[in-house]
Amino acid sequence: MKDKVVIITGAARGLGQKYCIEFAKAGAHIVAADIASCNETEKLVKNVGGECLNLELDVTDFDSCLNLASKTLEKFNKIDVLVNNAALYGTLKSSRFEDIESDQWDKAMNVNVKGVWNCCRAVVPSMRTQKSGSIINIASLAAIYGMPYAADYASSKAAVLGLTRVIAREVGKDGIRVNSVAPSMVRTDSAAEFLGEKADRAFDVIAKGQILQKTLEVDDIYGTILYLAGNQSKFVTGQTLMVDGGSVLL
Ligand SMILES: NC(=O)c1ccc[n+]([C@@H]2O[C@H](COP(=O)([O-])OP(=O)(O)OC[C@H]3O[C@@H](n4cnc5c(N)ncnc54)[C@H](O)[C@@H]3O)[C@@H](O)[C@H]2O)c1
């Protein structure tokens, strides 16, 4: 990742923040973008010796995504990697599919699907010009497993898999790769928020359903993201990599 320019959306906390730190440790220049403040992330990236452009971003607003691309190009002259990590998750109220509020459904689709589409269409022109790039879209096991009581979230993440495959086919000839990563439940603030008081029990049940009977932690995912971002995965595109301890086997 030495001197690669890596944009990470949803970088204010949780997994996005972790990816920023790990990409910086690997030598990349970081663009940390979120609708919330990335000041803490910027500090953590600088603590490990990295360079960080801290940008406010609303992925649902295409102009905001264009601003992300142009500010990145202004500072670093190129975009090598985009990690589409921003999503609504913990704040989505869990309920039976027929009880989900229409407004919540629309918000989930707007951020989790349109947001990915917006960021991809904002950065692809510059990747096309440089004839290279790697886009990693964060999906979820929820899409493949069919997570109950989360039809909005699971459907939005299933759409991310479809979008990944389509864009991968359309941009491959320009040297751009597009892949998805689908983690199972990870112990983050957002997951705890989503699961509420049942969190510990839920993590236990999930772990018991995996081949590797352990709860997925924040430290267990970034290696897969770094792999997809870099040259070691240069012949991998359009794929979904499960990081789920062997919960579903594709
Ligand atoms: N934690 C898990 O169990 C888990 C499992 C599978 C997949 N994922 C996925 O991993 C990613 C990160 O998860 P997390 O647990 O760190 O979640 P999180 O809620 O902590 O982080 C999501 C980030 O996205 C940002 N965001 C929300 N709306 C935005 C918008 N309109 N524009 C820009 N940024 C916006 C939030 O401010 C937040 O910082 C998400 O895509 C999530 O769906 C998480």
The ligand as a MOL file (V3000), in Angstrom:
LIG
                    3D

  0  0  0     0  0            999 V3000
M  V30 BEGIN CTAB
M  V30 COUNTS 44 48 0 0 0
M  V30 BEGIN ATOM
M  V30 1 N -20.5400 -4.4610 12.7740 0
M  V30 2 C -21.0610 -5.5140 12.1580 0
M  V30 3 O -21.5350 -6.4710 12.7880 0
M  V30 4 C -21.0930 -5.5740 10.6480 0
M  V30 5 C -21.3040 -6.8200 10.0250 0
M  V30 6 C -21.3400 -6.8860 8.6350 0
M  V30 7 C -21.1730 -5.7230 7.8940 0
M  V30 8 N -20.9770 -4.5250 8.5270 0 CHG=1
M  V30 9 C -20.8290 -3.3410 7.7090 0
M  V30 10 O -19.5500 -2.7580 7.9860 0
M  V30 11 C -19.6390 -1.3380 7.8440 0
M  V30 12 C -19.1970 -0.6570 9.1230 0
M  V30 13 O -19.9060 -1.1720 10.2260 0
M  V30 14 P -19.7470 -0.5700 11.7040 0
M  V30 15 O -20.2130 -1.5930 12.6420 0
M  V30 16 O -18.3850 0.0150 11.8550 0 CHG=-1
M  V30 17 O -20.8800 0.5780 11.6210 0
M  V30 18 P -20.9180 2.0740 12.1590 0
M  V30 19 O -22.3680 2.4190 12.2550 0
M  V30 20 O -20.0760 2.2240 13.3790 0
M  V30 21 O -20.2300 2.9070 11.0000 0
M  V30 22 C -20.9290 3.3780 9.8770 0
M  V30 23 C -20.4290 4.7770 9.5770 0
M  V30 24 O -21.1450 5.2540 8.4180 0
M  V30 25 C -21.4050 6.6280 8.6160 0
M  V30 26 N -22.5200 7.0860 7.7950 0
M  V30 27 C -23.8420 6.8390 7.9840 0
M  V30 28 N -24.5640 7.5020 7.0650 0
M  V30 29 C -23.6940 8.1720 6.2710 0
M  V30 30 C -23.8270 9.0240 5.1380 0
M  V30 31 N -25.0490 9.3560 4.6450 0
M  V30 32 N -22.7220 9.5240 4.5540 0
M  V30 33 C -21.4850 9.2250 5.0590 0
M  V30 34 N -21.2920 8.4370 6.1320 0
M  V30 35 C -22.3810 7.9070 6.7380 0
M  V30 36 C -21.7190 6.7430 10.1180 0
M  V30 37 O -21.5850 8.0780 10.5820 0
M  V30 38 C -20.7070 5.7720 10.7140 0
M  V30 39 O -19.5210 6.4280 11.1040 0
M  V30 40 C -21.0900 -1.0480 7.4540 0
M  V30 41 O -21.1940 -1.0290 6.0480 0
M  V30 42 C -21.8300 -2.2510 8.0100 0
M  V30 43 O -23.0520 -2.4570 7.3620 0
M  V30 44 C -20.9240 -4.4360 9.8940 0
M  V30 END ATOM
M  V30 BEGIN BOND
M  V30 1 1 1 2
M  V30 2 2 2 3
M  V30 3 1 2 4
M  V30 4 1 4 5
M  V30 5 2 4 44
M  V30 6 2 5 6
M  V30 7 1 6 7
M  V30 8 2 7 8
M  V30 9 1 8 9
M  V30 10 1 8 44
M  V30 11 1 9 10
M  V30 12 1 9 42
M  V30 13 1 10 11
M  V30 14 1 11 12
M  V30 15 1 11 40
M  V30 16 1 12 13
M  V30 17 1 13 14
M  V30 18 2 14 15
M  V30 19 1 14 16
M  V30 20 1 14 17
M  V30 21 1 17 18
M  V30 22 2 18 19
M  V30 23 1 18 20
M  V30 24 1 18 21
M  V30 25 1 21 22
M  V30 26 1 22 23
M  V30 27 1 23 24
M  V30 28 1 23 38
M  V30 29 1 24 25
M  V30 30 1 25 26
M  V30 31 1 25 36
M  V30 32 1 26 27
M  V30 33 1 26 35
M  V30 34 2 27 28
M  V30 35 1 28 29
M  V30 36 1 29 30
M  V30 37 2 29 35
M  V30 38 1 30 31
M  V30 39 2 30 32
M  V30 40 1 32 33
M  V30 41 2 33 34
M  V30 42 1 34 35
M  V30 43 1 36 37
M  V30 44 1 36 38
M  V30 45 1 38 39
M  V30 46 1 40 41
M  V30 47 1 40 42
M  V30 48 1 42 43
M  V30 END BOND
M  V30 END CTAB
M  END
